[in-house]
Amino acid sequence: MASVTGPEIERLIQLLARLPGLGPRSARRAALTLIKKREQLMVPLSSALQIACERVVVCSNCGNIDTCDPCTLCSDPRRENTLLVVVEDVADLWALERAGVVNARYHVLGGTLSPLDGVGPEDLTIDRLVARVAEGGVSEVILALNATVDGQTTAHYVTDLLAPTGVKVTKLAHGVPVGGELDYLDEGTLAAAIRSRTPF
Amino acid sequence: MASVTGPEIERLIQLLARLPGLGPRSARRAALTLIKKREQLMVPLSSALQIACERVVVCSNCGNIDTCDPCTLCSDPRRENTLLVVVEDVADLWALERAGVVNARYHVLGGTLSPLDGVGPEDLTIDRLVARVAEGGVSEVILALNATVDGQTTAHYVTDLLAPTGVKVTKLAHGVPVGGELDYLDEGTLAAAIRSRTPF
């Protein structure tokens, strides 16, 4: 390909191919789209990326990604201060906010404990979480971690560390997803749904 | 979402979502990946886009996209001057070059005739193609257009316009794709494969 087009375009394609969801072929398509829509898409995207490079920061309080520190969520006075939702990743925080189901503060751990991948407590923001809770004012910590082995291991670890603070620690309910069909669910989910059945 | 993260990040996500192959959800994932890999990915991509914005041009001779005009292909002295391959789009040119199956010059039409979409001959580079062939030196024009109704309509139109020049006009063979199974092929392809059968 080096002889077909300039190295600058090749470089653009290679970088686009490193985005999740884009492979080498779709990266080429994306590059061609960008070049064809120069004014409507390539120029704005270039400047949006430059602004993001310069201004995006990780909130030193909760770990959210924003252009100010503390982030929009941490400095929002309408948020419930007594409720702290712990998530693995910023994507999970955004998912909960899109759903708009909880009015709380957040804490992003930055991952889960994973001995096999060499991720220990020091790689996550667990210390910072314990410090935030110890500062007082929080009456409930909701562990909104993924229902994976690593997620649940992390949940247990965090719960143990929070025990001395006496704060109430809860976790998300397991059960049948809304709109889900029993036939397609795994046994673990069905067992959890039976176990946690509620009065009709 | 406006209250969760800065408007700059929202804008980046919206622009990424306009790339082919990325939807709103994968654009968010891509934006988070970019932000997490700031030095390895976001900064290089930002500068690659800026360079592309400034330097990418359409070759005034063949319609290829490059950072020089005439493009790398048009100024390559090792290319066969007598063979001219006509394609709809730059992506088709790149696909043929990746396959490395023909050592020729190219001509990018910029689309196909499509009365329903309001695309007429004046929207394509057909005039320029006829002028290039009329200049002489070309002994064969290969119409490498898509095997769609619009592609074939365009092929007929171009062939008629090229007839006065007396140049040989050929088109790509139709048949069973290499590695393809008969059971999965449509009747049109099977009919073409039978019609154009070759001695074994």
Interface residues (C-beta under 8 A of the other chain):
Chain A: M1 S3 V4 T5 G6 P7 E8 I9 R11 L12 L15 L16 R18 L19 P20 G21 L22 S26 R28 R29 A30 A31 L32 T33 L34 I35 R38 L41 M42 V43 P44 L45 S46 A48 L49 Q50 I51 A52 C53 R55 V56 N64 I65 D66 T67 C68 C71 T72 L73 D76 D89 V90 A91 L93 W94 E97 R98
Chain B: M1 S3 V4 T5 G6 P7 E8 I9 R11 L12 L15 L16 R18 L19 P20 G21 L22 S26 R28 R29 A30 A31 L32 T33 L34 I35 R38 L41 M42 V43 P44 L45 S46 A48 L49 Q50 I51 A52 C53 R55 V56 N64 I65 D66 T67 C68 C71 T72 L73 D76 D89 V90 A91 L93 W94 E97 R98
